[in-house]
Amino acid sequence: MHIVSTIPQARALFEVLPRPLGFIPTMGALHEGHLALVARARDESAAVGASVFVNPTQFAANEDLERYPRDLQGDCVKLQRGGVDVIFAPDAQAMYPDGFSSFVEVGEMGTRFEGAIRPTHFRGVATVVLKLLNIVRPDVLYLGQKDAQQTAIVRRALRDLDLPVAVAIVPTEREPDGLARSSRNVYLTPEERAAAPTLHRALQALRLAMAGGRAKADAIAAARALLSPLAELDYLDVVDADSFEPIEELRPPAFVIGAARFGATRLLDNLWIDG
C-alpha cells in the first residue's frame, strides 16, 4: 500500500493501477461504515483507492472543523487491512492553494434540509469530490447512504458535468441498537448516546405510519413523539430520492430523513424506500 500527500504523487500512482478502480473519499476517523465501502469496492474492483482529508470548505465558521476527530495513522492501518492500494492524504494547502477561488454550485437541491441549516456545506462537498475525482480518475465512486442528500447532490453534479464515473451507494452500517455509525458519535456523552437511537426509531415510525395510509403531518407528529427529550429536532420528512423535494405519499424511490442534535452533537439518519 502507498500513502501519498501531493497531487502529482497521487496522479502518478492512480494512473498505473489496474482497472476498474474503485475510490472511497473520506474525512478520516474511520468506522465500520467506511470499511463497508472499502469491502464493497474491494469485491468489485481490480484496485481500490481512498482519500483521507478533513475538507475545510464544507464547514461553516461556527462548526466543528478544529475538533473534528483525526487519526491518520489509525485510518491508514484500517485501510491497509481492508485492501486499499493507495491512500491520498493531502493537507489543505495542497487542495486549496493560495488564490483558490473556484467552487461547484449545486443549485436548488443544495438549499433544502442540510443546505438550509448549513448554507455553504454542499458547495464545499461538491467541490472537493470533483477535485478528488479529477485527481484519482476512478471508474466507480463509493458513497455511504447515511448522508443521503449529499449522495444525491454528488450524483446530480456528476451527471450534469458529464464525469465518466459510476456511483455505488452502500447501505448504512448501524450499531446493534439502530444508531447509524458516524465519526461524530464519539462526541456523545453516555446519556446522549443512550438517547441517540430514538432518531432511528422516529424514522421507522414515520415510515410505518405513512405506509399504513396515515396523513404525512399526523405521521410526523407521531414520530416526533418518540424522540428523546434530549433531542433537538432539525427536521423530519419524506422526500423524493432524486430531487430531495418533500413528497406527501410514501412513493418510491424515496427517503425518510431526519436530523437532530443531542447536546452539542448533530446526527443525521435516513431510511431508503424502494418499494
Residue pairs with C-beta under 8 A, 6 or more apart in sequence:
1 76
1 79
1 80
1 84
1 85
1 86
1 87
2 13
2 85
2 86
2 87
3 76
3 86
3 87
3 89
4 10
4 13
4 86
4 87
4 88
4 89
5 88
5 89
5 90
5 91
5 94
6 90
6 94
7 90
7 94
7 135
10 86
10 88
10 90
10 135
10 136
11 135
13 86
14 21
14 49
14 86
14 88
14 135
14 136
14 137
14 138
15 137
17 46
17 47
17 49
17 85
17 86
18 46
18 47
19 46
19 47
19 139
20 44
20 45
20 46
20 47
20 139
20 140
21 45
21 46
21 47
21 48
21 49
21 136
21 137
21 138
21 139
21 140
22 40
22 41
22 42
22 44
22 45
22 47
22 48
22 49
22 138
22 139
22 140
22 142
22 168
23 41
23 48
23 49
23 50
23 51
23 132
23 133
23 136
23 138
23 140
23 141
23 142
24 34
24 37
24 38
24 41
24 48
24 49
24 50
24 51
24 84
24 142
25 50
25 51
25 53
25 128
25 129
25 132
25 141
25 143
26 34
26 50
26 51
26 52
26 53
26 75
27 52
27 53
27 54
27 55
27 68
27 183
28 52
28 53
28 54
28 69
28 70
28 71
28 72
28 75
28 183
29 68
29 69
29 70
29 71
29 75
29 183
29 186
30 71
30 74
30 75
30 78
30 79
30 183
31 173
31 181
31 182
31 183
31 185
32 173
32 181
33 144
33 146
33 172
33 173
33 180
33 181
33 182
34 78
34 144
35 78
35 82
36 144
36 170
36 171
36 173
37 142
37 143
37 144
37 170
38 48
38 50
38 79
38 82
38 83
38 84
38 142
39 82
40 142
40 168
40 170
41 48
41 140
41 142
41 168
42 48
42 82
42 83
44 140
44 168
45 139
45 140
47 85
47 86
48 82
48 83
48 84
48 85
49 84
49 85
49 86
49 87
49 88
49 136
49 138
50 79
50 84
50 86
50 87
50 88
51 87
51 88
51 89
51 90
51 132
51 136
52 72
52 75
52 76
52 79
52 87
52 88
52 89
53 88
53 89
53 90
53 95
53 128
53 132
54 65
54 68
54 70
55 95
55 124
55 125
55 128
56 65
56 92
56 96
56 124
57 96
57 103
57 120
57 123
57 124
57 127
57 128
58 118
58 120
58 121
58 122
58 123
58 124
58 125
58 128
59 65
59 68
59 121
59 124
60 118
60 119
60 120
60 121
63 118
64 184
68 183
69 183
69 186
72 89
75 87
76 87
76 89
79 87
88 132
88 135
88 136
95 128
95 131
102 127
103 123
103 124
103 126
103 127
104 123
104 126
104 127
104 130
104 157
105 123
106 115
106 122
106 123
106 126
106 153
106 156
106 157
107 156
109 115
109 122
109 149
109 152
109 153
109 156
109 243
109 244
110 121
110 122
110 123
110 126
110 153
111 119
112 149
112 244
112 245
113 149
113 235
113 237
113 239
113 244
113 257
113 259
114 121
114 122
114 149
114 150
114 259
114 268
115 121
115 122
115 149
117 234
117 259
122 149
122 150
122 153
125 150
125 153
125 154
126 153
126 154
126 157
129 141
129 154
129 157
130 157
130 161
130 163
133 141
133 158
133 163
133 165
138 165
139 165
139 166
140 165
140 166
140 167
140 168
141 154
141 158
141 165
141 166
141 167
141 168
142 168
142 170
143 150
143 151
143 154
143 167
143 168
143 169
143 170
144 151
144 169
144 170
144 172
144 173
145 151
145 169
145 170
145 171
145 172
145 270
145 272
146 172
146 180
146 181
146 182
146 268
146 269
146 270
147 268
148 241
148 255
148 257
148 270
148 272
149 244
149 257
151 167
151 169
152 241
152 242
152 243
152 244
154 167
155 167
156 242
157 163
158 165
158 167
171 272
172 180
172 181
172 269
172 270
173 180
173 181
174 180
174 181
174 200
175 181
175 197
177 197
178 197
178 200
178 201
178 204
179 185
179 193
179 196
179 197
179 199
179 200
179 267
180 200
180 267
180 268
180 269
182 267
182 268
184 265
184 266
184 267
185 193
185 196
185 265
185 267
187 263
187 264
187 265
188 196
188 262
188 263
188 265
189 263
191 230
192 230
192 262
192 263
192 265
195 228
195 229
195 230
195 231
195 262
196 228
196 262
196 267
198 226
198 227
198 228
198 231
199 227
199 231
199 258
199 260
199 267
199 269
200 269
201 226
202 223
202 224
202 226
202 227
202 236
202 258
203 223
203 236
203 256
203 257
203 258
203 269
203 270
203 271
204 271
205 219
205 222
205 223
205 226
206 219
206 220
206 222
206 223
206 236
206 238
206 256
206 258
207 250
207 256
207 271
207 273
209 218
209 219
209 222
209 223
210 216
210 219
210 238
210 249
210 250
211 250
214 222
216 238
216 248
216 249
220 236
220 237
223 236
224 233
224 236
227 233
227 260
228 262
230 262
230 263
231 260
231 261
231 262
232 260
232 261
232 262
233 258
233 259
233 260
234 258
234 259
234 260
234 261
234 266
235 257
235 258
235 259
236 257
236 258
237 246
237 256
237 257
237 258
238 246
238 247
238 248
238 250
238 254
238 255
238 256
238 257
238 273
239 245
239 246
239 247
239 254
239 255
239 257
240 247
240 251
240 253
240 254
241 252
241 253
241 254
241 255
241 272
241 273
242 253
244 255
247 254
250 273
252 273
252 274
252 275
253 272
253 273
253 274
253 275
254 273
255 270
255 271
255 272
255 273
256 270
256 271
256 273
257 268
257 269
257 270
258 268
258 269
258 270
259 266
259 267
259 268
259 269
260 266
260 267
261 267
